[in-house]
Structure formats: C-alpha cells, structure tokens
C-alpha cells in the first residue's frame, strides 16, 4: 500500500510535537518530510537563555537530532526555506530548487521577531533574540563589545539581559513602560523584580522611548537616542520587543489570514488539505506564544492527520510560571484589579509577595513573587470558579 505524503513546513517545537503525536497514533500512515530553515534538528527555544548564560550547551537543548529523523524514517530537509506552495498540484518548492509532493501539508512557520523601525534598526550591531544563531552572534560580538542595550523589558528581554550579564557584559534594559513584564506582573511585583535584578548588576531605563540608534560606522554603534533628549552609549543593541506570526508564505499562497493563519477547531485552514499549528495560527480570534497551548494544538491536529478525527481544540486559561534571574514568579487570571477586592501578603525579609484578586467570593487572579509553590492550586481555584468564602481568611497562606 502506498503511504500518503505529509510535508511539514517548519522544524520548530509545535510542528515537531505534532509529528511526535502522529507517530504514536498512526506510525505507518505517512511518508513524512520536514523542511526547516535552520541547519540542524529541532531544539528547545525556551532554553536559549541558559545557553547564552553558559549554563547549557546547544547539544543539551536539542529535542530531535538528525539521527532521530533517520530512525523514524522522516526526511529532514534542513537549511532550506520554502519559497512557494502550489495548492492545485500539491507541491512544495524550496529555495534550493527542491520540490516535494504532499497529500497533507502542515504549516508550523512560527513567528518572527518584531524590530522597531527606527533609524539604523538594520545595523550589523542590532540583533534579535530568537534562535541559536542569534545567541552565537551575541557571544561572538560581546567578546569585544562590552556595553549592551536590550530594548524590551518583557520576559524575552530580561532573559537576554540576564544571560549576557552572566557573561560579564555591562547590560542596560530599556523599557517603554514604567513596569517590567507588564503583561505578566502587577506593578508591585514588577518593582520587586527590578530591585532584585538591579542588585544583580542589571541597569534600567524605564519609561524610555527609543528615537534612534546612532552608528559611528558600518561596524560600530555610538549610542541610543531617546525621545526625551537623553542618550545611552552602547556597542550592541538587542531588540526583544515581541514577536509577530510568520504568515508571509500563507498569504502568498492565498490562505485566509487575519493577524495569523485562520484555523478551525481541528487546526485545519480554509484549504482542507492544509493544517497549521503554533505561533503562526489564529484560532477564534486568539494568538499564541506559550508552549502549553501549542502542544495542545499539536495533539488535536495529530488526531485529524491520523484520520481518527476526534480532537477539538478548546482554548484554556493559562498560568505563567517563570524564573527570571533566579527569581520565581507566577501569575494567572485577571490581575488588572478592575472591580476586584485584593488580599495582599508582603514578607520583605524573605522577598515574598502575594496578591490575590477576588470578585463575588471567587478567586479571579493571582500574582506571586518569590514563593510560587501554591500557584497551581490558585490556578485551579480560578478555573473552577468555586466559592472561596469558607477559606478566604487563610487563602493567601496557600493550600
């Protein structure tokens, strides 16, 4: 019996988790080809900051080595970019001129770093923090460039800054908001985090709007100019201000795209032979950047590729558990404080802070700093929306 052909465009975590799930469900259904633009197997992008900090090697964060693909009978086409897909003839074309037929196609093109379009944003000494090549470039450049400015005070920016700090580099984080990680933390937890990071040697320019990156020549920077007239001398700029779904290929071949590739509850696009998962998709209005929903999408998509057809992707509330420079953080639910009562615990001697948000005797949000061991319990209470009247007095002390 001739196997069907599955082509996977993108060799990242979401696409390869889908392949893993598919191999478990229907190992003999497809001849699988995986096309990735990076010249190696799939690796854990979440672990790039430990590689940058020197705590892990690249080999230690590889999830699927080239040998793994061989053992699974998968054709890995690495170091190539898909430049076109003919949906009528069901063919995929790469920049090296290779062509692959498909019966089913999986788009897992991920996202691209957003680069602020200011003067000299494309200078050789302005980098993003997205893949292992970025990490290797940073390590090479910082051997002789010691002043680094990281634009972006979110998780990605702080991870880049922390990794470089551990390499002995002088690092200043520039953030256009008054609080770090403003999407994950309330203002008090953000302030505590900043104090801790400053104690570790990290510097900050908060509420600073970057106007221009000023270069000396093609290989050297002078400084960053801010809109308030101040500036900051720097040798290297890392842009870590967010990501955008990588939808250029999907648009080019005429798939339905809004902010990202539109998919239904089975992770199918408007072309029934093309599926999509990960940061490149938009499902019922939502975009995705955390690993948990990506892996859930992979599981659902695999059931349909396996022709079992039982999976349906349902968006779930997600909690954020993070460790930034040795500091444990947790947030979940709605912590905007709108129309909510709050219970706060502060233990300054132990650097512990907890704030719980309550509406109608139900826990709706939680922010934890330092001690996060009860995070999952609080998250369960938020999801279940159970009445906490009986335990309200002790709620802040945990389970």
KOLDREN-538557 format. One record per residue (C-alpha): residue number from 1; x, z, y. Coordinates in nm, 3 decimals. Example, Ala and Ser with C-alpha at 12.3 -4.5 7.8 and 13.67 -1.06 7.14 Angstrom:
BEGIN
seq->1	xx->1.230	zz->0.780	yy->-0.450
seq->2	xx->1.367	zz->0.714	yy->-0.106
This chain:
BEGIN
seq->1	xx->0.000	zz->0.000	yy->0.000
seq->2	xx->0.135	zz->-0.094	yy->0.343
seq->3	xx->0.167	zz->0.202	yy->0.574
seq->4	xx->0.023	zz->0.193	yy->0.923
seq->5	xx->0.270	zz->0.187	yy->1.210
seq->6	xx->0.285	zz->0.472	yy->1.464
seq->7	xx->0.506	zz->0.436	yy->1.771
seq->8	xx->0.576	zz->0.745	yy->1.980
seq->9	xx->0.692	zz->0.681	yy->2.337
seq->10	xx->0.880	zz->0.993	yy->2.443
seq->11	xx->1.106	zz->1.218	yy->2.237
seq->12	xx->1.017	zz->1.549	yy->2.402
seq->13	xx->0.856	zz->1.870	yy->2.283
seq->14	xx->0.489	zz->1.764	yy->2.299
seq->15	xx->0.534	zz->1.430	yy->2.123
seq->16	xx->0.758	zz->1.569	yy->1.851
seq->17	xx->0.530	zz->1.866	yy->1.786
seq->18	xx->0.252	zz->1.611	yy->1.728
seq->19	xx->0.476	zz->1.428	yy->1.480
seq->20	xx->0.558	zz->1.756	yy->1.301
seq->21	xx->0.188	zz->1.840	yy->1.268
seq->22	xx->0.113	zz->1.487	yy->1.147
seq->23	xx->0.384	zz->1.504	yy->0.879
seq->24	xx->0.223	zz->1.822	yy->0.747
seq->25	xx->-0.127	zz->1.670	yy->0.739
seq->26	xx->-0.054	zz->1.312	yy->0.627
seq->27	xx->0.315	zz->1.261	yy->0.543
seq->28	xx->0.267	zz->0.917	yy->0.390
seq->29	xx->0.017	zz->0.759	yy->0.627
seq->30	xx->0.255	zz->0.603	yy->0.880
seq->31	xx->0.588	zz->0.440	yy->0.934
seq->32	xx->0.691	zz->0.629	yy->1.247
seq->33	xx->0.916	zz->0.508	yy->1.528
seq->34	xx->1.013	zz->0.746	yy->1.810
seq->35	xx->1.156	zz->0.598	yy->2.131
seq->36	xx->1.334	zz->0.828	yy->2.376
seq->37	xx->1.541	zz->0.753	yy->2.685
seq->38	xx->1.791	zz->1.034	yy->2.621
seq->39	xx->2.078	zz->0.953	yy->2.381
seq->40	xx->2.013	zz->1.233	yy->2.129
seq->41	xx->1.745	zz->1.416	yy->1.932
seq->42	xx->1.468	zz->1.638	yy->2.068
seq->43	xx->1.568	zz->1.969	yy->2.231
seq->44	xx->1.402	zz->2.273	yy->2.386
seq->45	xx->1.386	zz->2.215	yy->2.763
seq->46	xx->1.279	zz->2.575	yy->2.818
seq->47	xx->1.628	zz->2.679	yy->2.710
seq->48	xx->1.819	zz->2.466	yy->2.962
seq->49	xx->1.884	zz->2.764	yy->3.190
seq->50	xx->2.070	zz->2.962	yy->2.918
seq->51	xx->2.287	zz->2.651	yy->2.862
seq->52	xx->2.350	zz->2.636	yy->3.238
seq->53	xx->2.439	zz->3.007	yy->3.238
seq->54	xx->2.680	zz->2.964	yy->2.946
seq->55	xx->2.471	zz->3.182	yy->2.715
seq->56	xx->2.387	zz->2.896	yy->2.474
seq->57	xx->2.536	zz->2.561	yy->2.378
seq->58	xx->2.337	zz->2.239	yy->2.370
seq->59	xx->2.363	zz->2.233	yy->1.989
seq->60	xx->2.181	zz->2.568	yy->1.977
seq->61	xx->1.874	zz->2.436	yy->2.163
seq->62	xx->1.834	zz->2.114	yy->1.961
seq->63	xx->1.498	zz->2.117	yy->1.777
seq->64	xx->1.538	zz->1.792	yy->1.581
seq->65	xx->1.883	zz->1.649	yy->1.517
seq->66	xx->1.932	zz->1.277	yy->1.442
seq->67	xx->1.972	zz->1.376	yy->1.075
seq->68	xx->1.624	zz->1.532	yy->1.076
seq->69	xx->1.466	zz->1.200	yy->1.175
seq->70	xx->1.655	zz->1.027	yy->0.893
seq->71	xx->1.542	zz->1.287	yy->0.639
seq->72	xx->1.179	zz->1.240	yy->0.747
seq->73	xx->1.204	zz->0.861	yy->0.727
seq->74	xx->1.148	zz->0.831	yy->1.105
seq->75	xx->1.320	zz->0.558	yy->1.304
seq->76	xx->1.471	zz->0.719	yy->1.614
seq->77	xx->1.541	zz->0.475	yy->1.896
seq->78	xx->1.740	zz->0.687	yy->2.141
seq->79	xx->1.890	zz->0.596	yy->2.476
seq->80	xx->1.625	zz->0.330	yy->2.542
seq->81	xx->1.333	zz->0.306	yy->2.782
seq->82	xx->1.001	zz->0.140	yy->2.706
seq->83	xx->0.950	zz->-0.125	yy->2.974
seq->84	xx->0.626	zz->-0.283	yy->2.855
seq->85	xx->0.341	zz->-0.249	yy->2.605
seq->86	xx->0.123	zz->-0.544	yy->2.509
seq->87	xx->-0.210	zz->-0.389	yy->2.416
seq->88	xx->-0.353	zz->-0.717	yy->2.283
seq->89	xx->-0.072	zz->-0.786	yy->2.035
seq->90	xx->0.003	zz->-0.411	yy->1.994
seq->91	xx->0.372	zz->-0.441	yy->2.067
seq->92	xx->0.614	zz->-0.207	yy->2.248
seq->93	xx->0.918	zz->-0.353	yy->2.429
seq->94	xx->1.231	zz->-0.158	yy->2.528
seq->95	xx->1.491	zz->-0.226	yy->2.799
seq->96	xx->1.736	zz->-0.329	yy->2.525
seq->97	xx->1.502	zz->-0.612	yy->2.424
seq->98	xx->1.379	zz->-0.448	yy->2.103
seq->99	xx->1.015	zz->-0.493	yy->2.002
seq->100	xx->0.803	zz->-0.266	yy->1.782
seq->101	xx->0.455	zz->-0.330	yy->1.641
seq->102	xx->0.203	zz->-0.047	yy->1.627
seq->103	xx->-0.137	zz->0.033	yy->1.483
seq->104	xx->-0.146	zz->0.363	yy->1.671
seq->105	xx->0.053	zz->0.450	yy->1.982
seq->106	xx->0.128	zz->0.798	yy->2.115
seq->107	xx->0.232	zz->0.833	yy->2.479
seq->108	xx->0.433	zz->1.150	yy->2.542
seq->109	xx->0.616	zz->1.044	yy->2.856
seq->110	xx->0.618	zz->1.394	yy->3.007
seq->111	xx->0.685	zz->1.440	yy->3.375
seq->112	xx->0.939	zz->1.355	yy->3.641
seq->113	xx->1.087	zz->1.596	yy->3.896
seq->114	xx->0.938	zz->1.575	yy->4.243
seq->115	xx->1.204	zz->1.501	yy->4.504
seq->116	xx->1.115	zz->1.581	yy->4.867
seq->117	xx->1.156	zz->1.251	yy->5.059
seq->118	xx->1.382	zz->1.387	yy->5.335
seq->119	xx->1.695	zz->1.216	yy->5.472
seq->120	xx->1.974	zz->1.199	yy->5.207
seq->121	xx->1.746	zz->1.313	yy->4.924
seq->122	xx->1.911	zz->1.044	yy->4.708
seq->123	xx->2.270	zz->1.153	yy->4.784
seq->124	xx->2.509	zz->1.192	yy->4.488
seq->125	xx->2.528	zz->1.567	yy->4.557
seq->126	xx->2.150	zz->1.617	yy->4.534
seq->127	xx->2.036	zz->1.686	yy->4.178
seq->128	xx->1.717	zz->1.774	yy->3.994
seq->129	xx->1.693	zz->2.031	yy->3.712
seq->130	xx->1.506	zz->1.855	yy->3.436
seq->131	xx->1.726	zz->1.760	yy->3.142
seq->132	xx->2.061	zz->1.827	yy->2.975
seq->133	xx->2.228	zz->1.554	yy->3.181
seq->134	xx->2.131	zz->1.743	yy->3.499
seq->135	xx->2.282	zz->2.061	yy->3.351
seq->136	xx->2.608	zz->1.887	yy->3.254
seq->137	xx->2.632	zz->1.728	yy->3.601
seq->138	xx->2.580	zz->2.068	yy->3.767
seq->139	xx->2.852	zz->2.226	yy->3.552
seq->140	xx->3.093	zz->1.944	yy->3.630
seq->141	xx->3.024	zz->1.938	yy->4.004
seq->142	xx->3.035	zz->2.317	yy->4.053
seq->143	xx->3.390	zz->2.330	yy->3.921
seq->144	xx->3.498	zz->2.213	yy->4.266
seq->145	xx->3.183	zz->2.266	yy->4.478
seq->146	xx->3.107	zz->2.635	yy->4.510
seq->147	xx->2.822	zz->2.654	yy->4.765
seq->148	xx->2.489	zz->2.555	yy->4.615
seq->149	xx->2.145	zz->2.545	yy->4.777
seq->150	xx->1.846	zz->2.546	yy->4.543
seq->151	xx->1.529	zz->2.416	yy->4.708
seq->152	xx->1.232	zz->2.579	yy->4.537
seq->153	xx->1.156	zz->2.945	yy->4.470
seq->154	xx->0.938	zz->2.889	yy->4.165
seq->155	xx->1.042	zz->2.958	yy->3.807
seq->156	xx->1.249	zz->2.640	yy->3.773
seq->157	xx->1.442	zz->2.701	yy->4.094
seq->158	xx->1.515	zz->3.064	yy->4.009
seq->159	xx->1.633	zz->2.968	yy->3.660
seq->160	xx->1.871	zz->2.708	yy->3.805
seq->161	xx->1.995	zz->2.957	yy->4.065
seq->162	xx->2.043	zz->3.231	yy->3.808
seq->163	xx->2.235	zz->3.003	yy->3.572
seq->164	xx->2.471	zz->2.891	yy->3.848
seq->165	xx->2.511	zz->3.249	yy->3.972
seq->166	xx->2.630	zz->3.350	yy->3.626
seq->167	xx->2.892	zz->3.074	yy->3.652
seq->168	xx->3.030	zz->3.243	yy->3.963
seq->169	xx->2.882	zz->3.000	yy->4.216
seq->170	xx->2.757	zz->3.101	yy->4.563
seq->171	xx->2.381	zz->3.033	yy->4.546
seq->172	xx->2.109	zz->3.035	yy->4.814
seq->173	xx->1.745	zz->2.975	yy->4.720
seq->174	xx->1.531	zz->2.803	yy->4.984
seq->175	xx->1.155	zz->2.854	yy->4.957
seq->176	xx->0.889	zz->2.730	yy->5.198
seq->177	xx->0.656	zz->3.025	yy->5.120
seq->178	xx->0.708	zz->3.394	yy->5.211
seq->179	xx->0.693	zz->3.497	yy->4.842
seq->180	xx->0.883	zz->3.380	yy->4.534
seq->181	xx->0.688	zz->3.241	yy->4.238
seq->182	xx->0.370	zz->3.248	yy->4.445
seq->183	xx->0.170	zz->3.079	yy->4.165
seq->184	xx->0.257	zz->3.346	yy->3.908
seq->185	xx->0.301	zz->3.668	yy->4.108
seq->186	xx->0.129	zz->3.866	yy->4.381
seq->187	xx->0.327	zz->3.944	yy->4.697
seq->188	xx->0.443	zz->4.291	yy->4.588
seq->189	xx->0.578	zz->4.178	yy->4.251
seq->190	xx->0.744	zz->3.882	yy->4.425
seq->191	xx->0.912	zz->4.118	yy->4.673
seq->192	xx->1.039	zz->4.339	yy->4.389
seq->193	xx->1.177	zz->4.033	yy->4.212
seq->194	xx->1.355	zz->3.917	yy->4.526
seq->195	xx->1.513	zz->4.260	yy->4.575
seq->196	xx->1.638	zz->4.259	yy->4.216
seq->197	xx->1.780	zz->3.908	yy->4.246
seq->198	xx->1.950	zz->3.995	yy->4.577
seq->199	xx->2.111	zz->4.293	yy->4.404
seq->200	xx->2.250	zz->4.045	yy->4.150
seq->201	xx->2.407	zz->3.838	yy->4.430
seq->202	xx->2.145	zz->3.569	yy->4.490
seq->203	xx->2.073	zz->3.479	yy->4.855
seq->204	xx->1.743	zz->3.360	yy->5.001
seq->205	xx->1.597	zz->3.166	yy->5.292
seq->206	xx->1.225	zz->3.242	yy->5.274
seq->207	xx->0.955	zz->3.056	yy->5.465
seq->208	xx->1.213	zz->2.788	yy->5.543
seq->209	xx->1.104	zz->2.425	yy->5.579
seq->210	xx->1.383	zz->2.178	yy->5.499
seq->211	xx->1.411	zz->1.900	yy->5.756
seq->212	xx->1.720	zz->1.710	yy->5.644
seq->213	xx->2.017	zz->1.716	yy->5.407
seq->214	xx->2.319	zz->1.630	yy->5.622
seq->215	xx->2.607	zz->1.447	yy->5.450
seq->216	xx->2.972	zz->1.417	yy->5.550
seq->217	xx->3.022	zz->1.103	yy->5.340
seq->218	xx->2.904	zz->0.948	yy->5.011
seq->219	xx->3.064	zz->1.224	yy->4.804
seq->220	xx->3.026	zz->1.533	yy->5.022
seq->221	xx->2.749	zz->1.726	yy->5.196
seq->222	xx->2.775	zz->1.918	yy->5.521
seq->223	xx->2.462	zz->2.134	yy->5.546
seq->224	xx->2.084	zz->2.159	yy->5.517
seq->225	xx->1.899	zz->2.146	yy->5.849
seq->226	xx->1.573	zz->2.343	yy->5.875
seq->227	xx->1.275	zz->2.264	yy->6.095
seq->228	xx->1.324	zz->2.585	yy->6.295
seq->229	xx->1.667	zz->2.465	yy->6.414
seq->230	xx->1.877	zz->2.675	yy->6.175
seq->231	xx->2.104	zz->2.530	yy->5.909
seq->232	xx->2.284	zz->2.628	yy->5.587
seq->233	xx->2.627	zz->2.498	yy->5.485
seq->234	xx->2.625	zz->2.365	yy->5.129
seq->235	xx->2.824	zz->2.147	yy->4.889
seq->236	xx->2.543	zz->2.077	yy->4.642
seq->237	xx->2.162	zz->2.074	yy->4.656
seq->238	xx->1.938	zz->2.132	yy->4.354
seq->239	xx->1.577	zz->2.017	yy->4.402
seq->240	xx->1.340	zz->2.227	yy->4.192
seq->241	xx->1.011	zz->2.193	yy->4.377
seq->242	xx->0.787	zz->2.088	yy->4.093
seq->243	xx->0.704	zz->1.802	yy->3.858
seq->244	xx->0.471	zz->1.504	yy->3.856
seq->245	xx->0.313	zz->1.346	yy->3.545
seq->246	xx->0.512	zz->1.040	yy->3.436
seq->247	xx->0.237	zz->0.777	yy->3.443
seq->248	xx->0.419	zz->0.463	yy->3.560
seq->249	xx->0.408	zz->0.296	yy->3.218
seq->250	xx->0.043	zz->0.389	yy->3.160
seq->251	xx->-0.053	zz->0.241	yy->3.499
seq->252	xx->0.149	zz->-0.073	yy->3.430
seq->253	xx->-0.039	zz->-0.146	yy->3.106
seq->254	xx->-0.380	zz->-0.079	yy->3.260
seq->255	xx->-0.474	zz->0.257	yy->3.108
seq->256	xx->-0.714	zz->0.479	yy->3.303
seq->257	xx->-0.502	zz->0.707	yy->3.524
seq->258	xx->-0.606	zz->0.959	yy->3.788
seq->259	xx->-0.340	zz->1.224	yy->3.860
seq->260	xx->-0.228	zz->1.167	yy->3.500
seq->261	xx->-0.336	zz->0.968	yy->3.191
seq->262	xx->-0.704	zz->1.042	yy->3.126
seq->263	xx->-0.776	zz->1.163	yy->2.773
seq->264	xx->-1.086	zz->1.288	yy->2.593
seq->265	xx->-1.120	zz->1.597	yy->2.371
seq->266	xx->-0.939	zz->1.416	yy->2.086
seq->267	xx->-0.641	zz->1.331	yy->2.313
seq->268	xx->-0.745	zz->0.965	yy->2.298
seq->269	xx->-0.707	zz->0.743	yy->2.605
seq->270	xx->-0.962	zz->0.479	yy->2.705
seq->271	xx->-0.783	zz->0.248	yy->2.459
seq->272	xx->-0.891	zz->0.381	yy->2.115
seq->273	xx->-0.557	zz->0.295	yy->1.954
seq->274	xx->-0.355	zz->0.488	yy->2.215
seq->275	xx->-0.331	zz->0.867	yy->2.230
seq->276	xx->-0.143	zz->1.083	yy->2.481
seq->277	xx->-0.023	zz->1.445	yy->2.489
seq->278	xx->0.174	zz->1.676	yy->2.713
seq->279	xx->0.259	zz->1.684	yy->3.080
seq->280	xx->0.158	zz->1.318	yy->3.125
seq->281	xx->-0.212	zz->1.381	yy->3.047
seq->282	xx->-0.519	zz->1.489	yy->3.242
seq->283	xx->-0.800	zz->1.650	yy->3.042
seq->284	xx->-1.129	zz->1.735	yy->3.210
seq->285	xx->-0.957	zz->1.746	yy->3.550
seq->286	xx->-0.667	zz->1.970	yy->3.445
seq->287	xx->-0.292	zz->1.901	yy->3.429
seq->288	xx->-0.050	zz->2.089	yy->3.204
seq->289	xx->0.301	zz->2.231	yy->3.236
seq->290	xx->0.317	zz->2.526	yy->2.995
seq->291	xx->0.420	zz->2.492	yy->2.631
seq->292	xx->0.117	zz->2.666	yy->2.473
seq->293	xx->-0.146	zz->2.407	yy->2.578
seq->294	xx->0.093	zz->2.122	yy->2.494
seq->295	xx->0.132	zz->2.248	yy->2.138
seq->296	xx->-0.245	zz->2.294	yy->2.109
seq->297	xx->-0.291	zz->1.932	yy->2.220
seq->298	xx->-0.035	zz->1.824	yy->1.960
seq->299	xx->-0.230	zz->1.997	yy->1.683
seq->300	xx->-0.558	zz->1.831	yy->1.786
seq->301	xx->-0.401	zz->1.487	yy->1.828
seq->302	xx->-0.235	zz->1.509	yy->1.485
seq->303	xx->-0.569	zz->1.567	yy->1.310
seq->304	xx->-0.703	zz->1.244	yy->1.455
seq->305	xx->-0.389	zz->1.043	yy->1.386
seq->306	xx->-0.409	zz->1.179	yy->1.031
seq->307	xx->-0.766	zz->1.040	yy->1.016
seq->308	xx->-0.907	zz->1.385	yy->0.942
seq->309	xx->-1.085	zz->1.382	yy->1.278
seq->310	xx->-1.179	zz->1.750	yy->1.304
seq->311	xx->-0.980	zz->1.859	yy->1.608
seq->312	xx->-1.116	zz->1.901	yy->1.958
seq->313	xx->-0.901	zz->2.015	yy->2.247
seq->314	xx->-1.055	zz->2.300	yy->2.443
seq->315	xx->-0.874	zz->2.439	yy->2.746
seq->316	xx->-0.798	zz->2.810	yy->2.721
seq->317	xx->-0.691	zz->3.068	yy->2.973
seq->318	xx->-0.314	zz->3.104	yy->2.968
seq->319	xx->-0.095	zz->3.401	yy->3.043
seq->320	xx->0.254	zz->3.373	yy->3.188
seq->321	xx->0.522	zz->3.593	yy->3.031
seq->322	xx->0.861	zz->3.532	yy->3.187
seq->323	xx->1.208	zz->3.673	yy->3.202
seq->324	xx->1.388	zz->3.588	yy->3.524
seq->325	xx->1.746	zz->3.714	yy->3.552
seq->326	xx->1.676	zz->3.995	yy->3.309
seq->327	xx->1.353	zz->4.099	yy->3.484
seq->328	xx->1.036	zz->4.094	yy->3.271
seq->329	xx->0.726	zz->3.951	yy->3.441
seq->330	xx->0.368	zz->3.891	yy->3.328
seq->331	xx->0.061	zz->3.751	yy->3.497
seq->332	xx->-0.280	zz->3.640	yy->3.374
seq->333	xx->-0.625	zz->3.559	yy->3.506
seq->334	xx->-0.729	zz->3.572	yy->3.871
seq->335	xx->-0.494	zz->3.785	yy->4.078
seq->336	xx->-0.590	zz->3.644	yy->4.417
seq->337	xx->-0.774	zz->3.971	yy->4.486
seq->338	xx->-1.086	zz->3.796	yy->4.616
seq->339	xx->-1.382	zz->4.035	yy->4.587
seq->340	xx->-1.193	zz->4.242	yy->4.330
seq->341	xx->-1.108	zz->4.611	yy->4.307
seq->342	xx->-0.747	zz->4.686	yy->4.220
seq->343	xx->-0.572	zz->4.959	yy->4.026
seq->344	xx->-0.201	zz->4.990	yy->4.103
seq->345	xx->0.081	zz->5.176	yy->3.932
seq->346	xx->0.420	zz->5.197	yy->4.103
seq->347	xx->0.721	zz->5.366	yy->3.947
seq->348	xx->1.004	zz->5.284	yy->4.185
seq->349	xx->1.264	zz->5.488	yy->3.995
seq->350	xx->1.207	zz->5.274	yy->3.683
seq->351	xx->1.131	zz->4.950	yy->3.874
seq->352	xx->0.785	zz->4.924	yy->3.716
seq->353	xx->0.484	zz->4.780	yy->3.896
seq->354	xx->0.138	zz->4.704	yy->3.758
seq->355	xx->-0.165	zz->4.572	yy->3.943
seq->356	xx->-0.497	zz->4.519	yy->3.767
seq->357	xx->-0.788	zz->4.330	yy->3.921
seq->358	xx->-1.144	zz->4.434	yy->3.829
seq->359	xx->-1.484	zz->4.278	yy->3.905
seq->360	xx->-1.815	zz->4.414	yy->3.773
seq->361	xx->-1.630	zz->4.657	yy->3.543
seq->362	xx->-1.440	zz->4.372	yy->3.378
seq->363	xx->-1.068	zz->4.301	yy->3.396
seq->364	xx->-1.019	zz->3.961	yy->3.563
seq->365	xx->-0.647	zz->3.959	yy->3.641
seq->366	xx->-0.319	zz->4.140	yy->3.584
seq->367	xx->0.032	zz->4.129	yy->3.729
seq->368	xx->0.310	zz->4.329	yy->3.559
seq->369	xx->0.672	zz->4.375	yy->3.670
seq->370	xx->0.939	zz->4.547	yy->3.461
seq->371	xx->0.715	zz->4.676	yy->3.182
seq->372	xx->0.516	zz->4.394	yy->3.021
seq->373	xx->0.452	zz->4.534	yy->2.672
seq->374	xx->0.077	zz->4.562	yy->2.733
seq->375	xx->0.046	zz->4.209	yy->2.873
seq->376	xx->-0.119	zz->4.061	yy->2.564
seq->377	xx->-0.370	zz->4.346	yy->2.548
seq->378	xx->-0.467	zz->4.295	yy->2.912
seq->379	xx->-0.490	zz->3.920	yy->2.845
seq->380	xx->-0.730	zz->3.983	yy->2.555
seq->381	xx->-0.947	zz->4.201	yy->2.780
seq->382	xx->-0.953	zz->3.923	yy->3.042
seq->383	xx->-1.051	zz->3.658	yy->2.785
seq->384	xx->-1.314	zz->3.873	yy->2.614
seq->385	xx->-1.463	zz->3.991	yy->2.945
seq->386	xx->-1.559	zz->4.321	yy->2.788
seq->387	xx->-1.683	zz->4.616	yy->2.990
seq->388	xx->-1.389	zz->4.849	yy->3.064
seq->389	xx->-1.592	zz->5.135	yy->3.220
seq->390	xx->-1.503	zz->5.379	yy->2.940
seq->391	xx->-1.127	zz->5.316	yy->2.961
seq->392	xx->-1.100	zz->5.243	yy->3.333
seq->393	xx->-0.929	zz->5.573	yy->3.421
seq->394	xx->-0.647	zz->5.508	yy->3.172
seq->395	xx->-0.639	zz->5.129	yy->3.186
seq->396	xx->-0.325	zz->5.099	yy->3.398
seq->397	xx->-0.127	zz->5.310	yy->3.147
seq->398	xx->-0.176	zz->5.048	yy->2.875
seq->399	xx->-0.319	zz->5.041	yy->2.529
